[in-house]
Amino acid sequence: MATREDIRDFLAREPACILVEVTGAAGSTPRDTDAWMLVSKDRIFATIGGGQLEFMAIDHARELLRGATAEDRLEIPLGPEIGQCCGGRMALSFAAVDADNRPKLVKRCDGELARRPHVYIFGAGHVGKALATALSLAPVRAVLVDTRERELAIIDVPGIETCLTAMPETIVRKAPPGSAFVILTHDHALDFLIAAEALARGDASYVGMIGSKTKRATFRNWLSREIERPELFEQLVCPIGGAALKDKRPAVIAALTAAEVLTAVLTCEHPKQRHAALENQLNP
């Protein structure tokens, strides 16, 4: 999904376009009924799954734009007859974007963005930058946090926010429920402080810290002295990125960690809190 500004830009540049929505999905399908896209004469915004199905939908939408008499609903079996072997069936609806539904589309896109889980990356070093890049196209709100202005100043990853702060632990306290925290600063003491704050929340979808078995053991000992509930340590992922692949290159660690984080945040047990936060943002 593109950024909030993108849908406004698309609608401003493409006053004539068709909204294509997935209204039914049975069996094996590339997308579910939350998928939608906009089709103009020359451009598209978002996707309903790609492949031959999407090509057919785009062609049909452009027929409507040209004024052809065509159905505003299609039932498409995803079988050999269209060169797609998913085996399911999808229903699509087509509607012209006008003054009435244009604001609804913007609000819908804003809502989808607001519901994105937050991922806070503490440390803008090699792995932090690589992880930010790995998450830049994912459906999350990624924030790269550091105490060093110089490190953040050279970040140029579209879709990634940066946060300069002298006290990273305050960012943890203000984060919404279900957030993920990935800790890889230049200072082990700071790592421990941030990790303790994240674990103490009790509602994080993921708390991970870069390190070795020795660092993990050191943190366990430190945590047992510093907080009342040392059993929270068991919720910490350390080292991050799994143990199956012993590769210490930043890009590899970042890719493996991104998979861990996305698995955690997209199956988070706190959708109600995120929904409440969304309602507060859209209806202040």
Solvent accessible surface area in square Angstrom, and as a share of the most:
residue,aa,sasa,rsa
1,M,98,0.44
2,A,31,0.24
3,T,60,0.35
4,R,100,0.37
5,E,115,0.52
6,D,59,0.30
7,I,0,0.00
8,R,102,0.37
9,D,57,0.29
10,F,3,0.01
11,L,9,0.04
12,A,81,0.63
13,R,159,0.58
14,E,27,0.12
15,P,95,0.60
16,A,64,0.50
17,C,2,0.01
18,I,7,0.03
19,L,15,0.08
20,V,0,0.00
21,E,46,0.20
22,V,4,0.02
23,T,68,0.39
24,G,21,0.20
25,A,40,0.31
26,A,60,0.47
27,G,73,0.70
28,S,67,0.43
29,T,29,0.17
30,P,45,0.29
31,R,84,0.31
32,D,91,0.47
33,T,78,0.45
34,D,95,0.49
35,A,1,0.01
36,W,5,0.02
37,M,0,0.00
38,L,0,0.00
39,V,0,0.00
40,S,0,0.00
41,K,151,0.64
42,D,105,0.54
43,R,92,0.34
44,I,71,0.36
45,F,13,0.05
46,A,29,0.22
47,T,56,0.32
48,I,0,0.00
49,G,29,0.28
50,G,21,0.20
51,G,42,0.41
52,Q,77,0.34
53,L,0,0.00
54,E,16,0.07
55,F,124,0.52
56,M,63,0.28
57,A,0,0.00
58,I,18,0.09
59,D,86,0.45
60,H,25,0.11
61,A,0,0.00
62,R,56,0.20
63,E,67,0.30
64,L,42,0.21
65,L,55,0.27
66,R,178,0.65
67,G,65,0.62
68,A,46,0.35
69,T,148,0.86
70,A,32,0.25
71,E,116,0.52
72,D,82,0.42
73,R,152,0.56
74,L,41,0.21
75,E,113,0.51
76,I,6,0.03
77,P,45,0.28
78,L,1,0.01
79,G,11,0.10
80,P,123,0.78
81,E,122,0.55
82,I,27,0.13
83,G,69,0.67
84,Q,24,0.11
85,C,123,0.74
86,C,47,0.28
87,G,64,0.61
88,G,8,0.08
89,R,113,0.41
90,M,0,0.00
91,A,17,0.13
92,L,1,0.00
93,S,16,0.11
94,F,9,0.04
95,A,46,0.36
96,A,65,0.50
97,V,11,0.06
98,D,69,0.36
99,A,89,0.69
100,D,111,0.57
101,N,31,0.16
102,R,61,0.22
103,P,83,0.52
104,K,142,0.60
105,L,5,0.02
106,V,25,0.14
107,K,105,0.45
108,R,76,0.28
109,C,0,0.00
110,D,14,0.07
111,G,3,0.03
112,E,39,0.17
113,L,28,0.14
114,A,16,0.12
115,R,104,0.38
116,R,39,0.14
117,P,7,0.04
118,H,24,0.11
119,V,0,0.00
120,Y,19,0.07
121,I,0,0.00
122,F,2,0.01
123,G,1,0.01
124,A,0,0.00
125,G,26,0.25
126,H,150,0.67
127,V,20,0.12
128,G,1,0.01
129,K,48,0.21
130,A,24,0.18
131,L,0,0.00
132,A,0,0.00
133,T,77,0.45
134,A,47,0.37
135,L,2,0.01
136,S,27,0.18
137,L,175,0.87
138,A,13,0.10
139,P,66,0.42
140,V,7,0.04
141,R,102,0.37
142,A,2,0.01
143,V,12,0.07
144,L,0,0.00
145,V,1,0.01
146,D,6,0.03
147,T,48,0.28
148,R,72,0.26
149,E,119,0.54
150,R,202,0.74
151,E,43,0.19
152,L,18,0.09
153,A,79,0.62
154,I,117,0.59
155,I,28,0.14
156,D,130,0.67
157,V,28,0.16
158,P,112,0.70
159,G,52,0.50
160,I,20,0.10
161,E,69,0.31
162,T,67,0.39
163,C,33,0.20
164,L,91,0.45
165,T,24,0.14
166,A,94,0.73
167,M,103,0.46
168,P,4,0.03
169,E,15,0.07
170,T,33,0.19
171,I,30,0.15
172,V,0,0.00
173,R,138,0.50
174,K,165,0.70
175,A,7,0.05
176,P,33,0.21
177,P,41,0.26
178,G,1,0.01
179,S,1,0.00
180,A,0,0.00
181,F,0,0.00
182,V,0,0.00
183,I,0,0.00
184,L,13,0.06
185,T,21,0.12
186,H,106,0.47
187,D,58,0.30
188,H,108,0.48
189,A,71,0.55
190,L,30,0.15
191,D,0,0.00
192,F,18,0.07
193,L,67,0.33
194,I,0,0.00
195,A,0,0.00
196,A,8,0.06
197,E,37,0.17
198,A,0,0.00
199,L,2,0.01
200,A,56,0.44
201,R,63,0.23
202,G,51,0.49
203,D,29,0.15
204,A,28,0.22
205,S,28,0.18
206,Y,16,0.06
207,V,7,0.04
208,G,0,0.00
209,M,0,0.00
210,I,45,0.23
211,G,26,0.25
212,S,60,0.39
213,K,173,0.73
214,T,104,0.61
215,K,14,0.06
216,R,63,0.23
217,A,52,0.41
218,T,66,0.38
219,F,0,0.00
220,R,108,0.39
221,N,87,0.44
222,W,57,0.20
223,L,0,0.00
224,S,60,0.39
225,R,171,0.62
226,E,98,0.44
227,I,40,0.20
228,E,172,0.77
229,R,124,0.45
230,P,55,0.35
231,E,102,0.46
232,L,4,0.02
233,F,2,0.01
234,E,111,0.50
235,Q,104,0.46
236,L,7,0.04
237,V,49,0.28
238,C,9,0.05
239,P,59,0.37
240,I,10,0.05
241,G,8,0.08
242,G,41,0.40
243,A,72,0.56
244,A,109,0.85
245,L,98,0.49
246,K,173,0.73
247,D,31,0.16
248,K,182,0.77
249,R,157,0.57
250,P,51,0.32
251,A,69,0.54
252,V,32,0.19
253,I,27,0.14
254,A,1,0.01
255,A,58,0.45
256,L,57,0.28
257,T,0,0.00
258,A,8,0.07
259,A,60,0.46
260,E,45,0.20
261,V,0,0.00
262,L,44,0.22
263,T,93,0.54
264,A,23,0.18
265,V,0,0.00
266,L,96,0.48
267,T,102,0.59
268,C,17,0.10
269,E,157,0.70
270,H,38,0.17
271,P,76,0.48
272,K,172,0.73
273,Q,71,0.31
274,R,43,0.16
275,H,97,0.43
276,A,51,0.39
277,A,30,0.23
278,L,4,0.02
279,E,69,0.31
280,N,105,0.54
281,Q,94,0.42
282,L,50,0.25
283,N,87,0.45
284,P,155,0.98
